Amino acid sequence: MKLLEDYIVNRGKVIDGDVLKVDMFLNHLIDVDLLNEMGKEFHRLFGNKKITKILTVEASGIGIACVVAQYFSVPVLFAKKGVHRNVGTDLYTADVFSFTKGVTTTIGVSKNYLKPEDHVLIIDDFLADGNASLGLISLIEQAGATLEGVGIAVEKGFQSGRGKLLAKGCDLKSLAVIKSMDGGRIVFADGEDS
Amino acid sequence: MKLLEDYIVNRGKVIDGDVLKVDMFLNHLIDVDLLNEMGKEFHRLFGNKKITKILTVEASGIGIACVVAQYFSVPVLFAKKGVHRNVGTDLYTADVFSFTKGVTTTIGVSKNYLKPEDHVLIIDDFLADGNASLGLISLIEQAGATLEGVGIAVEKGFQSGRGKLLAKGCDLKSLAVIKSMDGGRIVFADGEDS
């Protein structure tokens, strides 16, 4: 998606070699006009599927998911972080390891809001090693719901997330796929967004 | 706002006497159509003011803020939770005590994204004891920005938040003000939403 790539190149910052900061428009300060354009694009990519719910994880996925959900006319469910494991509770849970932070967090959703009849589109801001997406997929599997696709704003294509999700048979679409950012120069993969 | 009151009465749950659960439409599963109606109403209430930014706090405020922001054509800034205090960092921070959870959390926003020239509308899902709102107001004050108003979805009018915010001179508007929920029966205050 050209507009998102332009935002990344013109406003994003590469720090420490492999960290891409987009907190000036995507995950701290949020450009809602951009989210709307992303919503239209995700609808173009996934609009032919039966979707009943959009699933994301707090915190930075929520804003994107809510604006995108308007184009699908479905509710958003966001997984909460830092919940307790699911023994004897009313939550589906999954452990998610963050390479960036070096910690494992347990995410969870209420069993009341994810049902076998749901057809779920996962929406998130970033895909790197794929662990957050795999955690969300685990919640969908536990509920017996159907995963229809995974829509990502920014994918770090040089990390392992894509391979893991494709191995699960996911319909993965990323609006901007970064092939490399060596020396702070961002190079996008071609044709990944359509 | 009649629609939100109807949602609260028909779908909300009072538990433990004074906890109102609205996680089936507002802060876990999110009804985006409702958020849009709230956006229109907040714009009716605050649209005559000069607003340059909407400020909220993660996680459950983000979805509401992003949908509401569409009606003001401004970006959203969300304060992050669990940040470190601001000594020597690039963050404005404030400590927020949660009566519900019994813990103090430090919230923060980047100094890059809250500026003296900003005119800020705070949007949040709940007002109870007002500590989250006071924390956000502190961030605005530290930045030298102008607080234009505080827009709340659901106010527990029998707690101390309103008094604290009015004592600060805030223009506070809540879309649904609960006067009491004794015995699980929800009674709304009249005329607070217009």
Interface residues (C-beta under 8 A of the other chain):
Chain A: D23 M24 F25 H28 L29 I30 D31 V32 D33 L35 N36 E58 A59 I62 G63 A65 C66 V67 A69 Q70 S73 V74 P75 V76 L77 F78 K80 K81 V109 S110 N112 Y113
Chain B: D23 M24 F25 H28 L29 I30 D31 V32 D33 L35 N36 E58 A59 I62 G63 A65 C66 V67 A69 Q70 S73 V74 P75 V76 L77 F78 K80 K81 V109 S110 N112 Y113
